Amino acid sequence: MDHPAVELVNTVAWRGDPSRTVDRLTGPDELRDLREVLHRLLTSVVEGARPSTSDLAAINAAALDARRRATVADDLPLRWSPDADDALGRLALQAEDLLTDAAKLATLGRCGDTDCGWFFLDTSRSHTRRWCSSADCGNRERARRHYARRRRLP
């Protein structure tokens, strides 16, 4: 798993295409809204575009709301502990962590398979990762190239 916020955004990629996936987010509308905001934010990062002020305001508001409900954990070292039942808040804080970490953002990529669109954090040594999954999208792309080469042969 790359990062919880990236995994949430990856549920966007095949929305509306019942032949590819089922949208398993059946929870509150706020979770879907957060997912859509994060999708737009991560897209802007990958494309080198400036994120919209409304999307930044939305993630800031969600993270602030989560911090208001967080408590200090009683184990050492002391740390903030989000409300255990607040999945939305946890995701908002994790997304904020991702979006404010230049090193992590530098590894953010998008799958090269045009039918996919998932995001990933490229932690490979050479930072040349091209697909969300080499076994899935990478294999599909390699198979396409193989069949294209075979069709060109006499």
N, C-alpha and C positions, 0 to 999 in steps of 0.2 A: 504494500500500500504506500502510495506516495505521501500524501498529506490529506487529512480529513476534509479540508476545504476544497482541495483539488478533486477528491473523490466525489464530493457533493456536486460540484460543477459538472463532472463527467456524466451525471445522470441527465444532463440537458441534451447531449449530443444526438440521441436518437428519439427524442420526444416526438410524438405524433406519428411515428412509424411503427405500427403494431407488428409488422413482419420482422422487425429487428429487436425490439425489446418491449417490455412493459414498464411503464412509469410506476415505480414502487413507492413513490412519495405520496402516501395517502393521508398524511398528517395535516397540520394546520396550513392555511394559506400563507402564513408568515414564512414558513420553511421554503415553500416554492418561491416566494418573493426574494428571499435571501439568495437562493440558488441562482435566480435570474440576474440579480445584481452582481453576484460574484462571477457569473459567466461573462457578463459585459466587462467587468473590471479585468479579469484574466485575459480576455480577448484583447483589450486595449494594451495590456502589458506586452503580450506576444507580438502584437502588430506595431508596437512602438508609438501608439497613439495616446493622446491625453485622455484620461478617464473623465467621465462626465461628473459635474459637481453634484448632481442629484444622486448618482450611485455612491460617490464618496460620502455624502451626507447620510445615506441609508446605512452603509456599513458602520460609520461612526456611531450612529444612533443605536444600532443593534449591539455593538460592542459596549457602549456606555451603559446601556440597559443591563447587559449581562454583568458588568462590573459592579453595578449598584446592588445586585443580588448575591454577589460573591462574598465569601467569608474567608478569614485567615485560617488556614489549616492548623491543627494543633501538633503536628509533627515537625521535627527539625530537619532541614532549615525551614523556617516559616515561609509560606507561599500562599498566594491567593488560590482559593478553591471555588470554582463555579458551582452553582446549584446543581446537584447530581441529576435532578429531573429536568433540567433546562437544556435540552439538546440544541435548540436554536441558539441559546447564549453561548454554549461551548463552541459551536461552529463559528459564530460571529467572532469570538475571541481568537480562535485558531486562524480564521481568515485574516483578521487584523494582524496577527503575528506574521503570517506569510507575506502580506502586502507591505509590511514595514521592514522586512528583512531583505536588504539588497542582495545578499549572497544567495538566498533561496530564490528570489525573483530572477536572478541571473541564470538559474538552472531551469526555469519554467519553459516548457516547450509544448507544442501542439502536434498531435499525430499527423504524419504525412499522408495517411490514407484519406483520400478525399471523401470517402463514405463514412468516416469516423468522426474526427474532430475532438477526441478526448485530449485533455491536458495531462502533462506529466512533469515530474521534477527529474531532470537528467543528472543523475549522480554517477554516470559512467566516468571512467578515468579520462577518456579523451573528449568527453562532452559532445559526442556525435550521435546521440540517440535520435532516431527518426520516427519511431512508432510508439504508441502507448504500450503495446505488447508485441515483442518480436515473434512470439508464437502465434499470435492472431493476425493483427494487421500486417506485420512484417512478412509473415509467411504468405498471406494473400497477395501482397505486392510482388514477392519473389515468384510466386506461381504465375501471376499475370505476365511478368517479364519473360519467364521461361516459355510460356505458350506463345507469346508474341514472336520470340526468336524462332521457335519451331515452325510457325506459319510462314516465316520469311525464307526458310531453307527450301532449296529446289526439290 
